[in-house]
Amino acid sequence: MNFELTEDQEMVRDTFARFLDEHSSMARVRAAMPSGFDADLWKGLAELGALLIRVPEDAGGLGLGLFDAALLMEDAGRTLVSGPLAEALVTARLIALFGGDLDRIVSGETVATLAFRDVAVEPVQWVAGGLVAEAVVARMGDEIILVSVPAEARVAEDNLASTPMAEIDLSAHPRVTLASGPEALALFAAGIEEWKLLIAAGLAGIGREALKLAAAYACERHQFGQPIGTFQGISHPLADLLCDIDGGRFLVWKAIRDLHDGEARAGAAVSIAAWWNADACARTVAQALHTFGGYGLTTEYDIFLFNLRAKAWPLVLGDPQRLIEEAGRRLYAGEAAALPDAGPCPIDFDLGDDARALAAEIDAFFAANVTPEMREKFHYSWEGYNPELNRKLAAQNLLYLGLPKDVGGRGLSAYAKIAAMDAFEHQGYNNPAANVAQMVALIIHRFGTDELKADVLPQIMSGEVICSLGYSEPGSGSDVFAAQCRATPDGNGWRIDGTKMFTSGANLASYVLMLCRTNPDVAKHKGLTMFIVPLKADGVTIQPVHTFQDERTNITFYDGVKIPDSWRLGEVDGGVRTMSASLELEHGGGFAKYQRKMLEAAETLCGEVRHHGKPLIEDASAQVRLARTTANVWASELLIYRATWVIAEKKPNLAYGPMAKMFSSEKFLSDARDLIDLTAPVSLSKRTGAAAEINMFYRHAQGSTIYGGTSEVHRSMIAERGLGLPRTRA
């Protein structure tokens, strides 16, 4: 897996970024209005070789990949380049592939663009860059033509974002045929697919810069005696949109990688990336402008420029909603697409051979050890715990896959851990008991006494016992540092009194890992100590709490529970440091594996449900909704991969884990609502099969934005670390 550019790409990107910072400043963008074209900028880009990026080397170009062009477009979006750059990049490549003359085009003397629709059907078209383009490449029947448009035919009209678009009758001007026949038509169609990705990359750049401007303003602008960025009503919407924009950027990267790899769904990936970024960028610039309040409506601030360009760039193709409809057809109706040659792509989302080998090992284990009776009792919660299977997994060292080797685990890479989780989900098996038990094992190994290491740790490692987690309390929820459950010295040990809430699995577990208050006279995070407590001890009461998700959690009461000091983990009042050991188990997190299984269940059910006498999956609106869910699954996976990669490679981490968790849980929830609607009324039943799965996922998703830290907590973390906003408050 790799999210990093090559050294050459970094150098090229930095070169273009510096050039655009100077020559496409907001002052220059404003100066280029109302035509929306900066001739000096255009010539400068040409001199740097920008227009040659996608021209093959044998035609005198740089022969770089689509990914390199996308990087340029990200910066073009960030700086609102005044000119039809995406169109020119595609047009230069097409003319080169058709053997045309490129000299005046790639030198910047002549602007060339492309028309999207068949001139034989729609001779009059709106053309991006048409106001300044002397040459337009278009399809006309079974021919690809180059139209020479005289200056008098290029009439300026006021438009939304002051871009150099124009409505042109392409049949009324001199033209030459560049090529004809099916192969030529396919190359031209592939060029339009390439344009979709380049515009999508540009929109990701626009969105990112708009968020940057909004965040900076939210830090500077004071209201009620403090920066407005401290208010969650300001910071949380921006945090949501940062996830959307980053997800969109990675969807472009995924589409390019899929093209490179020849993936069957590459065409759908192109459509999804284009649709996603058009939608996400439009919402982002609107919220960014809203952050400025009334000032955002004035032309004194630059944010309005981003707002308008975010619409102008993609809408020249037409309604972006048609892109998700196109994705639906490509995914579920067998619609084929002519696709571009992506060229080299350094970005890679492959988990690797070791990960595949581990997944195969898990599949083989389940085939050999799991009976149909066992499978019937599988559940995503603690209700699916099976003691026999737990011991067998431990015996094969498949139980605690997050543990490092020195604790008795496999020391797996972060990528192999993702593969393992996906493999277990593929088998329909989830084991939250193992996740907690391996955390307890790690903490005992790092901080436990010899007694705990001799008596308790072996029981955990063998799978004989499981552990529960005692962090949350009735009055503290996500704020674990507000714990009030008291541990007071008692002879050579401790007396524990208090209540813990949501101690899932306590009815099945032998031990609970507890965070207790040992010093009420210091800051709340400094007066905590960690203990391991036997749940069979006198004074422990476990009361069931049932959820509508078919699972049981518990409230546990501790009334004068006595334990020896040897069962303390770490220093007195050092509970936060002890708890931080669990960060060794950190991975990207998120709910993509559940989202994927839910999507698969919905696809199956849509194939079974009849709608107007046909399978529901043949209905265009159903295809759109499944395609939208597919987009959410892919974006969730990509954000999780990014979070995993920065951990594995020790790269700067700007709240990427919280982004992955928050985004994927919110999409899991919204898609669960939509898919139970789509497949109703059968989805209301718990009938064995896909209907029961959709029903269960709908109920499961309700808690995903709560446990593991609420979405609100994670939004605050994203706003602070991802956008540089001040600490938030309600």
Order of alpha helices (4+ residues) and beta strands (2+ residues): alpha-alpha-alpha-alpha-alpha-alpha-beta-beta-beta-beta-beta-beta-alpha-beta-beta-alpha-alpha-alpha-alpha-alpha-alpha-alpha-alpha-alpha-alpha-alpha-beta-beta-beta-beta-beta-beta-beta-beta-alpha-alpha-beta-beta-alpha-alpha-alpha-alpha
